[in-house]
């Protein structure tokens, strides 16, 4: 199976600056992290 993943930068202030949301609509799943690759910018 193949699913489309929608990435979008968090635009509200509920998370620190630089976070992204990832959505998989057919599975009704969402998550967030500091960047798309899940690597922290240290």
Residue pairs with C-beta under 8 A, 6 or more apart in sequence:
3 24
3 26
3 27
4 24
4 25
4 26
5 22
5 23
5 24
6 22
6 23
6 24
6 25
7 20
7 21
7 22
7 36
8 20
8 21
8 23
9 19
9 20
9 21
10 19
10 20
10 21
10 32
15 32
16 34
18 34
18 35
18 41
19 32
19 33
19 34
20 32
20 33
20 34
20 35
20 36
21 30
21 31
21 32
22 30
22 31
22 32
22 33
22 36
23 29
23 30
24 30
34 40
34 41
35 41
